[in-house]
Amino acid sequence: MRRKHVLAIGGRNSTVDKLEKLGLRFSMVQIPGWVDERQYASAERYAVLDYEDLGELLALCRAWHRID
């Protein structure tokens, strides 16, 4: 059985710590000013975009969902 997979919209490294502690796979969407190498390396998928643009965010999430 596959581990649960969650989507993190924004967050800091403390968010990554919590997700890893729970043993969850995660994908992350981050704004340009908060991009972090650890987040990128830890996430199954990682995108940098302005997540206040709901059309762009939904398109990305739907695409990720289709391939998962």
Buried (B, 14 or more C-beta within 10 A) or exposed (E): EEEEBEBBEEBEEEBBEEBEEEEBBBBBBBEEEEEBEEBBEBBEBBBBBEBEEEEBBEEBBEEBEEEE
